[in-house]
């Protein structure tokens, strides 16, 4: 119903959240760095903070993580066939933003989702992306050679 009621603005973010749950549950997660350390892990696509006061943070689409044995057939039915080569985290991004692909949205995500392969795939679908990247996720050679100070950043662009 979320997608029928509201269309997010241009900027959306993909992230995970831990819903506090102290009861018994087979797929309860433990994440020590989260404020609520035990709970239900949810992958979210939310509208980023908008220009209009009170418009940011709307949950556009979500997926509850039910463990490694979770049936991912609902994800496979939604993502395009040309996304089969992507990793699990990359496919989760595509699943969450599938209705927004090709509509000019900008996706922001953290280093668990980010990879050069995902960003190139999204670029093919007219969807821009931005995020931090982990060392083993296909960093371009130009960036690997750059020595950065703490807090500094570097950017690589490609002419289309």
Backbone as a printed PyTorch tensor [residue, N CA C, xyz], in Angstrom:
tensor([[[  0.8100,  -1.2100,   0.0000],
         [  0.0000,   0.0000,   0.0000],
         [  0.8460,   1.2640,   0.0000]],

        [[  2.0670,   1.2090,   0.5860],
         [  2.8910,   2.4000,   0.6720],
         [  3.0600,   3.0470,  -0.7020]],

        [[  3.3490,   2.2220,  -1.7130],
         [  3.6400,   2.7510,  -3.0380],
         [  2.4080,   3.3170,  -3.7330]],

        [[  1.2200,   2.8540,  -3.3690],
         [ -0.0090,   3.3650,  -3.9720],
         [ -0.3960,   4.7250,  -3.4140]],

        [[ -0.0180,   4.9820,  -2.1780],
         [ -0.4530,   6.1870,  -1.4760],
         [  0.4870,   7.3610,  -1.7080]],

        [[  1.7800,   7.1010,  -1.8850],
         [  2.7570,   8.1850,  -1.8800],
         [  3.8900,   7.9070,  -2.8550]],

        [[  4.3140,   8.9210,  -3.5790],
         [  5.5000,   8.8580,  -4.4340],
         [  6.6070,   9.6610,  -3.7590]],

        [[  7.7540,   9.0390,  -3.4850],
         [  8.8320,   9.7700,  -2.8100],
         [  9.4390,  10.8360,  -3.7250]],

        [[ 10.0650,  11.8150,  -3.0980],
         [ 10.8010,  12.8270,  -3.8390],
         [ 12.0190,  12.1780,  -4.4810]],

        [[ 12.8480,  12.9770,  -5.1070],
         [ 13.9750,  12.4670,  -5.8820],
         [ 14.9700,  11.6550,  -5.0420]],

        [[ 15.3000,  12.1120,  -3.8340],
         [ 16.3320,  11.4720,  -3.0210],
         [ 15.7390,  10.4180,  -2.0880]],

        [[ 16.2330,   9.1760,  -2.2320],
         [ 15.8080,   8.0890,  -1.3440],
         [ 17.0520,   7.4210,  -0.7770]],

        [[ 16.8950,   6.7780,   0.3660],
         [ 18.0300,   6.0640,   0.9510],
         [ 17.6330,   4.6150,   1.2110]],

        [[ 18.6180,   3.7390,   1.1250],
         [ 18.4440,   2.3230,   1.4150],
         [ 19.3150,   1.9960,   2.6180]],

        [[ 18.7190,   1.3920,   3.6260],
         [ 19.4500,   1.0580,   4.8420],
         [ 18.7110,  -0.0480,   5.5700]],

        [[ 19.2970,  -0.5080,   6.6680],
         [ 18.6250,  -1.4990,   7.4910],
         [ 18.3330,  -0.8780,   8.8510]],

        [[ 17.3410,  -1.4400,   9.5020],
         [ 16.9560,  -0.9690,  10.8210],
         [ 16.6730,  -2.1860,  11.6870]],

        [[ 16.8210,  -2.0210,  12.9770],
         [ 16.5490,  -3.1060,  13.9050],
         [ 15.3790,  -2.6960,  14.7890]],

        [[ 14.2730,  -3.3820,  14.6200],
         [ 13.0750,  -3.1320,  15.4050],
         [ 13.1960,  -3.9020,  16.7170]],

        [[ 13.1760,  -3.1920,  17.8300],
         [ 13.3570,  -3.8200,  19.1360],
         [ 12.3250,  -4.9240,  19.3470]],

        [[ 12.8190,  -6.1200,  19.7180],
         [ 11.9580,  -7.2650,  19.9930],
         [ 12.6220,  -8.1090,  21.0610]],

        [[ 12.0050,  -8.2020,  22.2070],
         [ 12.5940,  -8.9570,  23.3200],
         [ 11.9830, -10.3450,  23.4740]],

        [[ 10.9570, -10.6440,  22.7140],
         [ 10.3050, -11.9390,  22.8090],
         [ 11.0550, -13.0160,  22.0540]],

        [[ 10.4480, -14.1860,  21.9850],
         [ 11.0370, -15.3120,  21.2580],
         [ 10.6490, -15.2310,  19.7900]],

        [[ 11.6380, -15.4680,  18.9600],
         [ 11.4170, -15.4000,  17.5260],
         [ 12.5790, -16.1080,  16.8430]],

        [[ 12.2930, -16.9530,  15.8670],
         [ 13.3480, -17.7120,  15.1990],
         [ 14.3460, -16.8240,  14.4740]],

        [[ 13.8750, -15.7310,  13.9010],
         [ 14.7750, -14.8930,  13.1150],
         [ 15.1540, -13.5950,  13.8210]],

        [[ 15.1260, -13.6120,  15.1470],
         [ 15.5620, -12.4490,  15.9200],
         [ 17.0650, -12.2560,  15.7040]],

        [[ 17.4710, -11.0320,  15.4850],
         [ 18.8660, -10.7070,  15.1980],
         [ 19.5460, -10.0760,  16.4050]],

        [[ 20.8560, -10.2540,  16.4870],
         [ 21.6720,  -9.5880,  17.4930],
         [ 22.7090,  -8.7570,  16.7600]],

        [[ 22.6250,  -7.4470,  16.9080],
         [ 23.5840,  -6.5300,  16.2990],
         [ 24.1100,  -5.6330,  17.4080]],

        [[ 25.3320,  -5.9060,  17.8990],
         [ 25.8370,  -5.2150,  19.0910],
         [ 26.0110,  -3.7080,  18.9350]],

        [[ 26.1980,  -3.2160,  17.7190],
         [ 26.4230,  -1.7840,  17.5270],
         [ 25.1380,  -0.9640,  17.4710]],

        [[ 23.9970,  -1.6180,  17.3860],
         [ 22.7210,  -0.8990,  17.3370],
         [ 22.2430,  -0.5770,  18.7450]],

        [[ 21.4460,   0.4690,  18.8540],
         [ 20.9050,   0.8520,  20.1610],
         [ 20.0360,  -0.2640,  20.7330]],

        [[ 19.1200,  -0.7640,  19.9250],
         [ 18.3220,  -1.9420,  20.3030],
         [ 19.0940,  -3.1410,  19.7690]],

        [[ 19.8490,  -3.8240,  20.6190],
         [ 20.7640,  -4.8650,  20.1540],
         [ 20.0590,  -6.1230,  19.6700]],

        [[ 18.8770,  -6.4210,  20.1890],
         [ 18.1130,  -7.5900,  19.7630],
         [ 16.8450,  -7.1270,  19.0750]],

        [[ 16.4810,  -7.7870,  18.0010],
         [ 15.2440,  -7.4010,  17.3550],
         [ 15.0680,  -8.0070,  15.9800]],

        [[ 14.1890,  -7.4070,  15.2300],
         [ 13.8390,  -7.8530,  13.8820],
         [ 14.5290,  -6.9190,  12.8900]],

        [[ 15.3460,  -7.4860,  12.0200],
         [ 16.0730,  -6.6960,  11.0360],
         [ 15.1740,  -6.4210,   9.8360]],

        [[ 15.1160,  -5.1470,   9.4560],
         [ 14.2710,  -4.7220,   8.3420],
         [ 15.1210,  -3.9140,   7.3680]],

        [[ 15.0590,  -4.2720,   6.0910],
         [ 15.6860,  -3.4800,   5.0350],
         [ 14.6620,  -2.4570,   4.5740]],

        [[ 15.1010,  -1.1980,   4.4420],
         [ 14.1720,  -0.1080,   4.1540],
         [ 14.6160,   0.7330,   2.9710]],

        [[ 13.6540,   1.2030,   2.2190],
         [ 13.8640,   2.2690,   1.2450],
         [ 12.9930,   3.4240,   1.7220]],

        [[ 13.6460,   4.4870,   2.1440],
         [ 12.9290,   5.6300,   2.7030],
         [ 13.2720,   6.8930,   1.9330]],

        [[ 12.3640,   7.8230,   1.9710],
         [ 12.6340,   9.1280,   1.3910],
         [ 13.6480,   9.8370,   2.2650]],

        [[ 14.6660,  10.4120,   1.6440],
         [ 15.6390,  11.1830,   2.4060],
         [ 14.9850,  12.4670,   2.8890]],

        [[ 15.6360,  13.1170,   3.8440],
         [ 15.0790,  14.3690,   4.3630],
         [ 14.8310,  15.3290,   3.2140]],

        [[ 13.5940,  15.7280,   3.0660],
         [ 13.2010,  16.5930,   1.9640],
         [ 13.3640,  18.0590,   2.2900]],

        [[ 13.1330,  18.8740,   1.2770],
         [ 13.2150,  20.3190,   1.4480],
         [ 12.0320,  20.8370,   2.2480]],

        [[ 10.8920,  20.1760,   2.1120],
         [  9.6900,  20.5980,   2.8230],
         [  9.7360,  20.0250,   4.2330]],

        [[  9.4970,  20.8540,   5.2230],
         [  9.5590,  20.4160,   6.6140],
         [  8.5680,  19.2740,   6.8520]],

        [[  9.0700,  18.1960,   7.4390],
         [  8.2170,  17.0670,   7.7800],
         [  7.9990,  16.0770,   6.6560]],

        [[  8.6410,  16.2760,   5.4920],
         [  8.3960,  15.3630,   4.3710],
         [  9.3850,  14.2070,   4.3200]],

        [[ 10.4760,  14.2780,   5.0620],
         [ 11.5120,  13.2650,   4.9560],
         [ 11.2690,  12.0540,   5.8290]],

        [[ 11.8650,  10.9320,   5.4080],
         [ 11.8320,   9.7310,   6.2100],
         [ 10.6770,   8.7920,   5.9420]],

        [[  9.8150,   9.0930,   4.9960],
         [  8.6810,   8.2230,   4.7070],
         [  9.1920,   6.8740,   4.2120]],

        [[  8.6960,   5.7960,   4.7780],
         [  9.0800,   4.4450,   4.3780],
         [  8.3100,   4.0620,   3.1190]],

        [[  9.0340,   3.9800,   2.0120],
         [  8.4020,   3.6770,   0.7310],
         [  8.2460,   2.1720,   0.5230]],

        [[  9.2700,   1.4010,   0.9270],
         [  9.2370,  -0.0520,   0.7200],
         [ 10.1480,  -0.7100,   1.7470]],

        [[  9.8040,  -1.9140,   2.1910],
         [ 10.6400,  -2.6020,   3.1640],
         [ 10.5870,  -4.1010,   2.9530]],

        [[ 11.5690,  -4.7920,   3.5540],
         [ 11.6500,  -6.2520,   3.5110],
         [ 12.1700,  -6.7160,   4.8550]],

        [[ 11.4480,  -7.6120,   5.4970],
         [ 11.8650,  -8.1680,   6.7790],
         [ 12.8260,  -9.3220,   6.5310]],

        [[ 13.9680,  -9.2750,   7.2150],
         [ 14.9660, -10.3350,   7.1010],
         [ 14.5670, -11.4740,   8.0320]],

        [[ 14.3500, -12.6500,   7.4780],
         [ 13.9030, -13.7920,   8.2730],
         [ 14.9740, -14.8800,   8.3490]],

        [[ 16.2460, -14.5020,   8.2700],
         [ 17.3310, -15.4580,   8.4060],
         [ 17.8850, -15.9190,   7.0670]],

        [[ 18.9810, -16.6740,   7.1340],
         [ 19.6450, -17.1530,   5.9120],
         [ 18.7460, -18.0500,   5.0740]],

        [[ 17.8660, -18.7860,   5.7330],
         [ 16.9820, -19.7080,   5.0320],
         [ 15.7370, -19.0210,   4.4780]],

        [[ 15.6940, -17.7010,   4.5910],
         [ 14.5400, -16.9290,   4.1190],
         [ 14.3100, -17.1980,   2.6290]],

        [[ 13.0720, -17.4130,   2.2800],
         [ 12.7140, -17.6320,   0.8830],
         [ 12.8280, -16.3070,   0.1360]],

        [[ 13.7530, -16.2330,  -0.8050],
         [ 13.9670, -14.9890,  -1.5410],
         [ 13.2130, -14.9730,  -2.8700]],

        [[ 12.2320, -15.8460,  -3.0320],
         [ 11.5060, -15.9010,  -4.2960],
         [ 10.7600, -14.6030,  -4.5730]],

        [[ 10.2810, -13.9180,  -3.5150],
         [  9.5890, -12.6510,  -3.7480],
         [ 10.5400, -11.5940,  -4.2820]],

        [[ 11.8060, -11.6540,  -3.8920],
         [ 12.7930, -10.7190,  -4.4430],
         [ 13.0660, -11.0560,  -5.9000]],

        [[ 13.2470, -12.3500,  -6.2090],
         [ 13.5450, -12.7730,  -7.5730],
         [ 12.4240, -12.4260,  -8.5430]],

        [[ 11.1740, -12.3960,  -8.0660],
         [ 10.0410, -12.0800,  -8.9280],
         [  9.9780, -10.5960,  -9.2710]],

        [[ 10.5330,  -9.7540,  -8.4070],
         [ 10.4190,  -8.3060,  -8.5860],
         [ 11.6000,  -7.7110,  -9.3370]],

        [[ 12.8180,  -8.1910,  -9.0520],
         [ 13.9810,  -7.5750,  -9.6860],
         [ 14.0590,  -7.9860, -11.1540]],

        [[ 14.5900,  -7.1110, -11.9940],
         [ 14.7290,  -7.4460, -13.4180],
         [ 15.6810,  -8.6260, -13.6240]],

        [[ 15.4940,  -9.3400, -14.7170],
         [ 16.3220, -10.5160, -15.0150],
         [ 17.7880, -10.1490, -15.1950]],

        [[ 18.0590,  -8.9160, -15.6490],
         [ 19.4470,  -8.5200, -15.8640],
         [ 20.1720,  -8.1610, -14.5680]],

        [[ 19.5190,  -8.3300, -13.4180],
         [ 20.1520,  -8.0700, -12.1210],
         [ 20.5840,  -9.3650, -11.4290]],

        [[ 20.4770, -10.4810, -12.1030],
         [ 20.8160, -11.7750, -11.5140],
         [ 22.2960, -11.8760, -11.1510]],

        [[ 23.1580, -11.1420, -11.8410],
         [ 24.6010, -11.2140, -11.5960],
         [ 25.0360, -10.4530, -10.3450]],

        [[ 24.1500,  -9.7130,  -9.7260],
         [ 24.4890,  -8.9100,  -8.5580],
         [ 24.5480,  -9.7530,  -7.2880]],

        [[ 25.2830,  -9.2760,  -6.2880],
         [ 25.3830,  -9.9780,  -5.0110],
         [ 24.0800,  -9.8100,  -4.2240]],

        [[ 23.9820, -10.4900,  -3.0820],
         [ 22.7710, -10.4430,  -2.2600],
         [ 22.4680,  -9.0200,  -1.8060]],

        [[ 23.4790,  -8.3100,  -1.3210],
         [ 23.2430,  -6.9370,  -0.8530],
         [ 22.8660,  -6.0150,  -2.0120]],

        [[ 23.4760,  -6.2210,  -3.1680],
         [ 23.1580,  -5.4060,  -4.3410],
         [ 21.7410,  -5.6870,  -4.8330]],

        [[ 21.3420,  -6.9680,  -4.8190],
         [ 19.9730,  -7.3110,  -5.2300],
         [ 18.9410,  -6.7430,  -4.2690]],

        [[ 19.2940,  -6.6300,  -2.9870],
         [ 18.3700,  -6.0360,  -2.0190],
         [ 18.0960,  -4.5800,  -2.3680]],

        [[ 19.1250,  -3.8520,  -2.7840],
         [ 18.9340,  -2.4580,  -3.2060],
         [ 18.0110,  -2.4050,  -4.4120]],

        [[ 18.2620,  -3.2560,  -5.4000],
         [ 17.4340,  -3.2750,  -6.6100],
         [ 15.9900,  -3.6310,  -6.2610]],

        [[ 15.8050,  -4.5990,  -5.3570],
         [ 14.4560,  -4.9770,  -4.9290],
         [ 13.7290,  -3.7950,  -4.2810]],

        [[ 14.4230,  -3.1140,  -3.3740],
         [ 13.7800,  -2.0250,  -2.6400],
         [ 13.4380,  -0.8280,  -3.5250]],

        [[ 14.2440,  -0.5660,  -4.5500],
         [ 13.9810,   0.6020,  -5.3960],
         [ 13.4170,   0.2260,  -6.7660]],

        [[ 13.0460,  -1.0330,  -6.9680],
         [ 12.5660,  -1.4930,  -8.2770],
         [ 11.4800,  -0.6040,  -8.8820]],

        [[ 10.4560,  -0.1930,  -8.1310],
         [  9.4360,   0.6700,  -8.7390],
         [  9.9480,   2.0590,  -9.1210]],

        [[ 11.1030,   2.4490,  -8.6050],
         [ 11.6520,   3.7850,  -8.8540],
         [ 12.7040,   3.8050,  -9.9520]],

        [[ 13.1340,   2.6300, -10.4270],
         [ 14.1620,   2.5710, -11.4670],
         [ 13.7030,   3.2900, -12.7260]],

        [[ 14.5990,   4.0690, -13.3010],
         [ 14.2950,   4.7680, -14.5420],
         [ 13.4370,   6.0060, -14.3800]],

        [[ 13.2350,   6.4620, -13.1650],
         [ 12.3940,   7.6370, -12.9230],
         [ 13.1900,   8.8280, -12.4140]],

        [[ 14.5300,   8.7530, -12.4840],
         [ 15.3650,   9.8830, -12.1150],
         [ 15.6280,  10.0520, -10.6320]],

        [[ 15.4530,   9.0030,  -9.8610],
         [ 15.7160,   9.1000,  -8.4270],
         [ 17.2090,   8.9820,  -8.1320]],

        [[ 17.6140,   9.5130,  -6.9840],
         [ 18.9870,   9.3940,  -6.4900],
         [ 18.9520,   8.5190,  -5.2520]],

        [[ 19.7750,   7.4720,  -5.2290],
         [ 19.7870,   6.5070,  -4.1280],
         [ 21.0590,   6.7140,  -3.3020]],

        [[ 20.8990,   6.7900,  -1.9930],
         [ 22.0200,   6.9180,  -1.0650],
         [ 22.0590,   5.6670,  -0.1950]],

        [[ 23.2450,   5.0880,  -0.0140],
         [ 23.3520,   3.8710,   0.7940],
         [ 24.7160,   3.8070,   1.4730]],

        [[ 24.8170,   2.9440,   2.4740],
         [ 26.0720,   2.8150,   3.2040],
         [ 26.9440,   1.7390,   2.5750]],

        [[ 28.0990,   1.4750,   3.1900],
         [ 29.0940,   0.6040,   2.5570],
         [ 28.7240,  -0.8690,   2.5110]],

        [[ 27.6700,  -1.3040,   3.1860],
         [ 27.2590,  -2.7030,   3.0750],
         [ 26.6140,  -2.9790,   1.7180]],

        [[ 25.9980,  -1.9830,   1.1340],
         [ 25.3060,  -2.1290,  -0.1490],
         [ 26.1470,  -1.6540,  -1.3290]],

        [[ 26.9960,  -0.6840,  -1.1150],
         [ 27.6870,   0.0160,  -2.1880],
         [ 28.7300,  -0.8370,  -2.8870]],

        [[ 28.6960,  -0.7910,  -4.2200],
         [ 29.7470,  -1.3860,  -5.0370],
         [ 29.7230,  -0.7040,  -6.3960]],

        [[ 30.8400,  -0.7430,  -7.0650],
         [ 30.9280,  -0.1620,  -8.3970],
         [ 29.9700,  -0.8740,  -9.3540]],

        [[ 29.8820,  -2.1980,  -9.2230],
         [ 28.9980,  -2.9890, -10.0970],
         [ 27.5360,  -2.5610,  -9.9310]],

        [[ 27.0960,  -2.3460,  -8.6880],
         [ 25.7210,  -1.8880,  -8.4410],
         [ 25.5010,  -0.5090,  -9.0170]],

        [[ 26.4460,   0.4020,  -8.7930],
         [ 26.2750,   1.7710,  -9.2700],
         [ 26.2340,   1.8390, -10.7900]],

        [[ 27.0380,   1.0230, -11.4630],
         [ 26.9890,   0.9840, -12.9310],
         [ 25.6550,   0.4100, -13.4090]],

        [[ 25.1500,  -0.6050, -12.7100],
         [ 23.8490,  -1.1690, -13.0540],
         [ 22.7500,  -0.1140, -12.9060]],

        [[ 22.7680,   0.6120, -11.7860],
         [ 21.7540,   1.6470, -11.5530],
         [ 21.8630,   2.7690, -12.5810]],

        [[ 23.0850,   3.1090, -12.9700],
         [ 23.2850,   4.1530, -13.9760],
         [ 22.6580,   3.7540, -15.3080]],

        [[ 22.7650,   2.4690, -15.6640],
         [ 22.1090,   1.9620, -16.8810],
         [ 20.5930,   2.1450, -16.8040]],

        [[ 20.0600,   2.1210, -15.6000],
         [ 18.6120,   2.2470, -15.3830],
         [ 18.1990,   3.6930, -15.0900]],

        [[ 19.0410,   4.6610, -15.4520],
         [ 18.7720,   6.0810, -15.2420],
         [ 18.4710,   6.4000, -13.7750]],

        [[ 19.2150,   5.7650, -12.8710],
         [ 19.0790,   6.0060, -11.4380],
         [ 20.4730,   6.2770, -10.8900]],

        [[ 20.6670,   7.4500, -10.3210],
         [ 21.9660,   7.8250,  -9.7770],
         [ 22.1090,   7.2910,  -8.3620]],

        [[ 23.3540,   7.0510,  -7.9340],
         [ 23.5970,   6.5000,  -6.6040],
         [ 24.8310,   7.1350,  -5.9950]],

        [[ 24.8540,   7.1290,  -4.6650],
         [ 25.9640,   7.7090,  -3.9220],
         [ 26.1320,   6.9270,  -2.6280]],

        [[ 27.3860,   6.7100,  -2.2200],
         [ 27.6170,   6.0190,  -0.9620],
         [ 29.0880,   5.7620,  -0.7130]],

        [[ 29.3990,   5.4020,   0.5090],
         [ 30.7590,   5.0110,   0.8410],
         [ 30.9960,   3.6020,   0.3210]],

        [[ 32.2600,   3.2460,   0.1290],
         [ 32.5540,   1.9360,  -0.4550],
         [ 33.6280,   1.2270,   0.3670]],

        [[ 33.4980,  -0.0780,   0.4770],
         [ 34.4950,  -0.8950,   1.1660],
         [ 35.6540,  -1.1960,   0.2260]],

        [[ 36.7870,  -1.5360,   0.7970],
         [ 37.9980,  -1.7560,   0.0090],
         [ 37.8310,  -2.8600,  -1.0200]],

        [[ 37.2130,  -3.9730,  -0.7010],
         [ 37.1250,  -5.1090,  -1.6170],
         [ 35.9550,  -5.0750,  -2.5740]],

        [[ 35.3400,  -3.9410,  -2.7950],
         [ 34.1300,  -3.8780,  -3.6210],
         [ 34.3500,  -3.2200,  -4.9730]],

        [[ 35.5020,  -3.4270,  -5.5790],
         [ 35.7430,  -2.9380,  -6.9360],
         [ 36.0480,  -1.4620,  -7.0140]],

        [[ 36.9220,  -0.9890,  -6.1390],
         [ 37.3110,   0.4180,  -6.1710],
         [ 38.1350,   0.6710,  -7.4250]],

        [[ 37.8240,   1.7250,  -8.1870],
         [ 38.6170,   2.0350,  -9.3830],
         [ 40.0880,   2.2660,  -9.0300]],

        [[ 40.9730,   1.9230,  -9.9550],
         [ 42.4140,   2.0160,  -9.7110],
         [ 42.8550,   3.4380,  -9.3710]],

        [[ 42.1980,   4.4470,  -9.9770],
         [ 42.5570,   5.8420,  -9.6950],
         [ 42.3830,   6.1630,  -8.2090]],

        [[ 41.3630,   5.5660,  -7.5760],
         [ 41.1060,   5.8370,  -6.1680],
         [ 42.0070,   5.0330,  -5.2470]],

        [[ 42.4320,   3.8700,  -5.6740],
         [ 43.2850,   3.0340,  -4.8340],
         [ 44.6450,   3.6750,  -4.5990]],

        [[ 45.0930,   4.4850,  -5.5460],
         [ 46.4080,   5.1020,  -5.4530],
         [ 46.4040,   6.3930,  -4.6430]],

        [[ 45.2420,   6.9440,  -4.3420],
         [ 45.1380,   8.2240,  -3.6410],
         [ 45.3190,   8.0150,  -2.1440]],

        [[ 46.1990,   8.8260,  -1.5330],
         [ 46.3970,   8.8100,  -0.0810],
         [ 45.5460,   9.9240,   0.5200]],

        [[ 44.5850,   9.5620,   1.3570],
         [ 43.6580,  10.5380,   1.9240],
         [ 43.9300,  10.7570,   3.4010]],

        [[ 43.7670,  11.9950,   3.8250],
         [ 43.8110,  12.3010,   5.2520],
         [ 42.4740,  11.9280,   5.8660]],

        [[ 42.4580,  11.8180,   7.1900],
         [ 41.2250,  11.4810,   7.9000],
         [ 40.1730,  12.5570,   7.6140]],

        [[ 38.9800,  12.1130,   7.2200],
         [ 37.8840,  13.0250,   6.9170],
         [ 37.8560,  13.5150,   5.4850]],

        [[ 38.8800,  13.2080,   4.7020],
         [ 38.9350,  13.6580,   3.3120],
         [ 38.1880,  12.6680,   2.4220]],

        [[ 37.8400,  13.1030,   1.2200],
         [ 37.1480,  12.2380,   0.2880],
         [ 37.7200,  12.4500,  -1.1110]],

        [[ 37.4330,  11.5040,  -1.9840],
         [ 37.8730,  11.5670,  -3.3620],
         [ 36.7520,  11.0530,  -4.2560]],

        [[ 36.6840,  11.5940,  -5.4630],
         [ 35.5850,  11.2690,  -6.3730],
         [ 36.1370,  10.8690,  -7.7270]],

        [[ 35.5140,   9.8650,  -8.3470],
         [ 35.8130,   9.4890,  -9.7170],
         [ 34.5300,   9.5990, -10.5050]],

        [[ 34.5890,  10.2720, -11.6370],
         [ 33.4170,  10.3930, -12.5020],
         [ 33.7400,   9.8080, -13.8610]],

        [[ 32.6960,   9.4800, -14.5810],
         [ 32.8670,   8.9090, -15.9090],
         [ 31.9810,   9.6820, -16.8610]],

        [[ 32.5670,  10.1010, -17.9930],
         [ 31.7750,  10.8150, -18.9840],
         [ 30.8730,   9.8350, -19.6940]],

        [[ 29.6270,  10.2470, -19.8960],
         [ 28.6560,   9.3860, -20.5850],
         [ 28.5370,   9.7760, -22.0300]]])
